[in-house]
Amino acid sequence: MNLEALTAEREIVVVCGSGGVGKTTASAAIALGAARRGRRACVLTIDPARRLANALGLEELGDEAHEVSLRKGSRGRLFAMTLDAKRTFDHLIEEHAPSTAARDRILANRIYGQLSSAVGGSQEYMAMEKLYELHQAGEYDLLVLDTPPSRNALDFIDAPNRMTRFIEGKALRFLTEGGMRAGGLGLRALGQASLVAWRAVEKVVGVTLMSDLTEFLLAFEGMYDGFKERAAAVRELLADRRTVFLLVTTPERAPIEEAVFFWRRLVEADLPFGGVIVNKVHPDELGDERHRAAATLRRAATAQLVEARVDPELAARVADTFLAYQALAERDRENVRVLARRLGPEPLLEVPYLDHDVHDVPGLVRLEPYLFGATA
Amino acid sequence: MSLLDRRVLIVSGKGGVGKTTVAAAVALAAARSGRRTLAVEVSTQHRLARLFNAEAPEHAGEETPLYPNLMGLSIDPQRALEEYLVLALKVRVLAERLVESRAFGYVTAAAPGLKEIVTLGKVWHLSEERTRDGDPRYDLIVVDAPATGHGIGLLRTPRSFLEIARVGRVHAEARAIADFVADRSRTGILLVTLPEEMPVNETVDALGRLRESGLDADAVVVNALYLKRFAESEGDALRSLQPGGETARAAVRAALSQIARRHDQAGEVRRLGRATSVPRVELPFLFAPEVDVEAVSELAEVVGPALEGLR
């Protein structure tokens, strides 16, 4: 994978992967590398847990772009921001509501309050929405999006579609009509069977929830088309060659399974895929000696250490530690091989497991050669 | 009364910290101590069964034996919701029709937390189940909670759900479940973390959020700690060493790497200790290529006594 070329040519990099693989750090490092190569780059996250702020060594990171100072002589600039899903959603409502009354009804609705901040899928949708908005504004050369760790890859790819399906008038006729009839509005005759079903749901989840829901959906009437159009535009941008999707994984079995699954979904959805970053690979210290048996290795290491005047007991402990690491390095190498085989010709980049965690700009700079090759 | 004498232990945490492994180790430790134990995961992936080399059940949602005294169960929230509806509506045909209708999907998508409520509800009902002799069917249920934004979504749901479902059967249920989760004589909460900067920050954050919801963790499990294998002076000696042999040079690099990581980890553990007074359980890093039943067993040997010692 040539990140140097990718970040020079593309305008959007979407970084995906399961939790705990170092996705946020990788996103920040990619944006930093691009900035050091002259681009005006912005890294965005919707993670509420301050991971990005953490990765950049910042105390806090608001939903306004914050400039991260780079070393003197860097040609580009680096910005970072956390996306506030609720605020983005509110903004979208304000833009699309047919009247101020409709807008206020939605913003005050309890279901909306939960939907905009908590429901699975809406966070992802809002990330996409904000990405689109920022891209349209054209303030940055490159946007790097650190995506929320979605267990189900579909959540992410499908988010815009699912949201519009959800609020689509036709599909919700059952609810709104049921609500009107049950609420005594009696606008249209509802089939007896539907009414029975409506009453049944109401009995379980309660009248207030159902009337909130009805109100919410009614308030959305007239906004469907605007939402749908917008979702289609977002989708088009994601599928465009200006965008590239990257996957991050660690060389362990479970994250690799998820990465392969995710990759399949991206390919099926016809989204531009750039490659996989395998993070935290235990370096193989052995070079050509790797095929030696463990016992032989232990003997060789101990003997050479004792020869260098290391106390035999300490030498034995050093040799044990070495073998333990070597086992992990071998596992990693094998897992990376399996991953490469399954991905076929897709580009794959390995980043070694560094001795120290990365949580500031100098740390990100240390990662740069592994991601971009030569330093800027 | 130790932590293992609670009726339910909920193992929470962000993705990637080893939550499933820790939940499996806790369940195994409980089972080995003679407690009839059920390990629950909230997914359809049967990761627990795979960890114990057990067959996934023939029918989804069935309890499956993992180890003597230990059963496993995968709860699929969607399915749990359907089961709940059948129970609540009493008319199976009606419930089935409802579940099949597209509208049902929209209601459940729009009623945030409904699935989590029924999932917790199912755990709660399982903990109340009795055998014919009147003994609890399970002494302990260990729940591997799904990884969500803050890693504690499942725990906070009942309370936030009370806000939107103010009346009706689900409201009453949510109230009962919220009480159950908050009752420290019955329910225990374990937060799993790693001794690294970000996970520690997130754990401190999650503890604060739990308190906002009137909950508290009973222990923070710090997973994958490197053991101290070398004294400071030995580290210094190794750093200045330049052995002639290539194998020895590689071995020294590995040892220095271990020393560096161990040093950073110790700093993070100290920072966690300064930030919270919640008891800490420390689990060793396992140099095992894959987490298997042996690895889980090794962790169970450590986590079992530690939890027995906590009130």
Interface residues (C-beta under 8 A of the other chain):
Chain A: S18 G19 G20 V21 T24 D47 P48 A49 R50 R51 N54 A55 R110 I111 Q114 L115 A118 V119 G121 Q123 P148 P149 R151 F166 A171 L172 F174 L175 A193 V196 A197 A200 V201 E202 K203 V204 V205 G206 V207 T208 L209 D212 L213 F216 E252 R253 A254 P255 E285 L286 G287 E289 L297 A300 A301 A303 Q304 L305 E307 A308 V310 L314 R317 V318 A319 T321 F322 A324 Y325 Q326 A327 L328 E330 R331 D355 H356 D357 H359
Chain B: K14 G15 G16 V17 S43 R47 L85 A88 L89 L94 A95 R97 L98 S101 R102 A103 F104 Y106 V107 A109 A110 A111 P112 G113 L114 P146 A147 G149 H150 S160 E163 I164 A165 R166 V167 G168 R169 V170 H171 L194 E196 E197 M198 N201 E202 D205 R229 F230 E234 A237 L238 L241 Q242 P243 G244 G245 E246 T247 A248 A250 A251 V252 R253 A254 A255 L256 S257 Q258 A260 R261 D264 F287 P289 E290
